């Protein structure tokens, strides 16, 4: 074989390899899963300021990464998170209760159990004593949180146009509400017990507050829910149910919860 033929053959070989590389299908990549989350810290559930994710995020990551998903957590204001679910620009939302968005696709299994308490300054003589006592207080609440699922009487109360209720939204709405209480602009708020205590401890103001016992008689459950806009949402919900059962059986759920000083809410 002449030198010219060797060069020609090599050139043809490299050209063929290049063409094959161009025509070959791209390597398979993990399916992306976008989960939206309230940008406000909601520790121990989501986004603790001490660098921890919050156990709900840890559970979601453990379940879906084990199934080969690439999970992206997007922290946005709560109203925007709801909007992204409604328009289908996000796959799922973390820690939501059914009353907030009944059209969404929910797993059978909850990921959180919430207890709600009232928070007011110790210097304020007002104390929560049933729904009727809310008529005598200026209340600050986070917009689009499902407080009404706590109790039918509370749901009826909140459905009215109460001038003594201020609805707060945007970044860190709970922190805004506590500042409003500190400045005397409102008197009290209702919030998940662990979360409210965490915010007050972080701001070193918990000693200034009176915190009621849990006011919801029945458990209030939080879920990882999925948008009704996507055809695969029911599959994602089924994956969650199977994954959570597996975490429980293996003991991994207990390990995740222990990092936040918690135990399994079903035990």
Buried (B, 14 or more C-beta within 10 A) or exposed (E): EEEEEEEEEEEEEEEEEEEEEEEEEEEEEEEEBBBBBBBBBBBBBBBBEEEBBBBBBBBBBBBBBEBEBEBEBBBBBBBBBBBBBBEEBBBBBBBBBBBBBEEBBBBEBBBBEBBBBBBBBEEBEBEBEEBEEBEEBBBBBBBBBBBBBBBEEBBEBBEEEEEEBBBBBBEBBBBBBBBBBBEEEBBBBBBBBBBBBBBBEBEEBBEBBBBBEBBBEEEBBBBBBBBBBBEBBBEBBEBBEEBBEBBBEEEBBBEBBEEBEBEEBEE
